[in-house]
Amino acid sequence: MIAAAVGLIAGWIAWWVTRASTNILGFALPVLFSVLAFGIVSPLVLMFAATLRVAPGAPVFDPVPAHGHAPSVHGHAGDHH
């Protein structure tokens, strides 16, 4: 939430600073710069505010030994037919 809020504030500041552009792209530059500011600032805040730690290792499972019977096509094992 903090990263999104800071990104929105940065986007608003970028729009506010560039809203009075008088060039040929003056109508699009404030929106472009605000989207770019949000897209750059929010991930940076998220990266710096995150608590990073090493992920635990995946559990190791022991293989189940086969008892000489393979499962049949009908869903049950054994040759008792």
PASEBA-1860 file (N, C-alpha, C; in nm, 3 decimals):
! residues 81
1> MIAAAVGL> 0.081/-0.119/0.000/0.000/0.000/0.000/0.086/0.126/0.000 ~ 0.194/0.122/0.075/0.279/0.241/0.083/0.341/0.271/-0.053 ~ 0.386/0.167/-0.122/0.449/0.188/-0.253/0.350/0.245/-0.354 ~ 0.227/0.197/-0.351/0.126/0.249/-0.443/0.092/0.393/-0.411 ~ 0.081/0.426/-0.283/0.049/0.563/-0.244/0.161/0.659/-0.283 ~ 0.283/0.621/-0.257/0.396/0.707/-0.293/0.406/0.720/-0.445 ~ 0.379/0.611/-0.518/0.379/0.617/-0.664/0.271/0.711/-0.717 ~ 0.152/0.708/-0.656/0.046/0.799/-0.698/0.082/0.944/-0.668
9> IAGWIAWW> 0.143/0.968/-0.555/0.186/1.104/-0.522/0.292/1.152/-0.621 ~ 0.387/1.065/-0.655/0.489/1.102/-0.753/0.427/1.127/-0.890 ~ 0.328/1.048/-0.927/0.259/1.070/-1.054/0.184/1.202/-1.055 ~ 0.120/1.236/-0.943/0.050/1.364/-0.934/0.148/1.480/-0.942 ~ 0.261/1.469/-0.875/0.362/1.576/-0.881/0.414/1.593/-1.023 ~ 0.439/1.481/-1.092/0.486/1.490/-1.231/0.382/1.555/-1.320 ~ 0.254/1.521/-1.299/0.148/1.584/-1.377/0.139/1.734/-1.346 ~ 0.148/1.769/-1.219/0.135/1.909/-1.177/0.248/1.995/-1.232
17> VTRASTNI> 0.369/1.937/-1.237/0.484/2.013/-1.287/0.473/2.034/-1.438 ~ 0.423/1.935/-1.510/0.421/1.942/-1.657/0.285/1.979/-1.716 ~ 0.190/2.019/-1.637/0.055/2.045/-1.687/0.046/2.168/-1.775 ~ 0.139/2.258/-1.765/0.134/2.383/-1.842/0.226/2.379/-1.964 ~ 0.249/2.260/-2.020/0.334/2.250/-2.139/0.267/2.319/-2.257 ~ 0.346/2.393/-2.333/0.291/2.468/-2.446/0.336/2.413/-2.581 ~ 0.408/2.304/-2.584/0.453/2.250/-2.712/0.342/2.169/-2.778 ~ 0.374/2.107/-2.890/0.272/2.037/-2.968/0.216/1.914/-2.895
25> LGFALPVL> 0.294/1.855/-2.806/0.248/1.740/-2.729/0.210/1.779/-2.586 ~ 0.176/1.902/-2.565/0.144/1.953/-2.432/0.028/1.883/-2.366 ~ -0.065/1.829/-2.445/-0.181/1.761/-2.388/-0.146/1.620/-2.340 ~ -0.042/1.559/-2.397/-0.009/1.420/-2.365/0.108/1.406/-2.268 ~ 0.196/1.503/-2.265/0.315/1.491/-2.180/0.285/1.480/-2.031 ~ 0.191/1.555/-1.975/0.162/1.537/-1.832/0.116/1.395/-1.798 ~ 0.033/1.338/-1.883/-0.013/1.200/-1.858/0.101/1.102/-1.873 ~ 0.182/1.120/-1.976/0.296/1.031/-1.997/0.393/1.037/-1.881
33> FSVLAFGI> 0.428/1.157/-1.838/0.523/1.170/-1.728/0.466/1.119/-1.596 ~ 0.338/1.135/-1.575/0.279/1.084/-1.451/0.277/0.932/-1.449 ~ 0.248/0.869/-1.562/0.252/0.723/-1.570/0.394/0.672/-1.551 ~ 0.490/0.739/-1.613/0.629/0.699/-1.596/0.676/0.718/-1.452 ~ 0.636/0.826/-1.389/0.675/0.849/-1.250/0.616/0.741/-1.159 ~ 0.490/0.708/-1.178/0.428/0.602/-1.099/0.498/0.469/-1.123 ~ 0.527/0.439/-1.249/0.590/0.311/-1.283/0.733/0.298/-1.236 ~ 0.799/0.408/-1.211/0.938/0.403/-1.163/0.943/0.412/-1.011
41> VSPLVLMF> 0.864/0.502/-0.954/0.874/0.528/-0.810/0.814/0.413/-0.728 ~ 0.698/0.362/-0.766/0.635/0.260/-0.683/0.718/0.131/-0.672 ~ 0.780/0.077/-0.778/0.865/-0.041/-0.757/0.989/-0.010/-0.674 ~ 1.044/0.111/-0.689/1.162/0.146/-0.610/1.128/0.153/-0.461 ~ 1.014/0.213/-0.428/0.972/0.218/-0.288/0.945/0.077/-0.236 ~ 0.884/-0.005/-0.318/0.857/-0.142/-0.277/0.985/-0.220/-0.253 ~ 1.086/-0.200/-0.338/1.213/-0.270/-0.321/1.284/-0.227/-0.194 ~ 1.282/-0.097/-0.166/1.355/-0.048/-0.049/1.279/-0.070/0.082
49> AATLRVAP> 1.148/-0.083/0.075/1.069/-0.104/0.197/1.047/-0.252/0.228 ~ 1.078/-0.339/0.135/1.052/-0.482/0.156/1.152/-0.543/0.253 ~ 1.105/-0.642/0.325/1.192/-0.718/0.414/1.236/-0.843/0.338 ~ 1.358/-0.840/0.292/1.408/-0.951/0.212/1.477/-1.052/0.301 ~ 1.452/-1.178/0.275/1.520/-1.285/0.345/1.527/-1.406/0.253 ~ 1.617/-1.496/0.284/1.637/-1.614/0.201/1.519/-1.708/0.219 ~ 1.467/-1.756/0.109/1.354/-1.849/0.114/1.401/-1.984/0.170 ~ 1.317/-2.051/0.247/1.357/-2.182/0.299/1.366/-2.283/0.185
57> GAPVFDPV> 1.452/-2.381/0.205/1.470/-2.484/0.103/1.346/-2.570/0.088 ~ 1.329/-2.625/-0.027/1.215/-2.712/-0.053/1.234/-2.843/0.024 ~ 1.125/-2.900/0.079/1.139/-3.026/0.151/1.177/-3.139/0.056 ~ 1.256/-3.229/0.109/1.299/-3.344/0.030/1.212/-3.462/0.068 ~ 1.151/-3.523/-0.030/1.064/-3.638/-0.006/1.138/-3.766/-0.045 ~ 1.120/-3.869/0.038/1.179/-3.999/0.006/1.091/-4.068/-0.096 ~ 1.152/-4.133/-0.195/1.071/-4.204/-0.294/1.002/-4.324/-0.230 ~ 0.881/-4.350/-0.274/0.804/-4.464/-0.224/0.846/-4.586/-0.304
65> PAHGHAPS> 0.890/-4.694/-0.236/0.932/-4.813/-0.310/0.813/-4.882/-0.376 ~ 0.833/-4.933/-0.495/0.729/-5.008/-0.565/0.726/-5.150/-0.513 ~ 0.609/-5.212/-0.509/0.593/-5.347/-0.457/0.575/-5.448/-0.568 ~ 0.621/-5.417/-0.686/0.612/-5.513/-0.795/0.483/-5.504/-0.873 ~ 0.391/-5.418/-0.835/0.264/-5.405/-0.906/0.255/-5.265/-0.965 ~ 0.227/-5.259/-1.092/0.206/-5.131/-1.158/0.057/-5.101/-1.163 ~ 0.016/-4.980/-1.148/-0.127/-4.950/-1.157/-0.182/-4.983/-1.295 ~ -0.301/-5.036/-1.296/-0.361/-5.074/-1.424/-0.436/-4.956/-1.484
73> VHGHAGDH> -0.490/-4.978/-1.600/-0.564/-4.874/-1.670/-0.695/-4.845/-1.598 ~ -0.750/-4.943/-1.527/-0.882/-4.928/-1.464/-0.875/-4.865/-1.326 ~ -0.758/-4.823/-1.280/-0.748/-4.750/-1.156/-0.718/-4.835/-1.034 ~ -0.697/-4.964/-1.048/-0.660/-5.046/-0.934/-0.539/-5.131/-0.970 ~ -0.460/-5.160/-0.871/-0.333/-5.232/-0.895/-0.353/-5.380/-0.868 ~ -0.265/-5.456/-0.925/-0.267/-5.602/-0.900/-0.324/-5.677/-1.018 ~ -0.283/-5.803/-1.026/-0.334/-5.888/-1.133/-0.414/-6.000/-1.068 ~ -0.528/-5.968/-1.012/-0.612/-6.067/-0.944/-0.730/-6.108/-1.031
81> H> -0.731/-6.072/-1.157/-0.843/-6.112/-1.246/-0.805/-6.233/-1.325
END
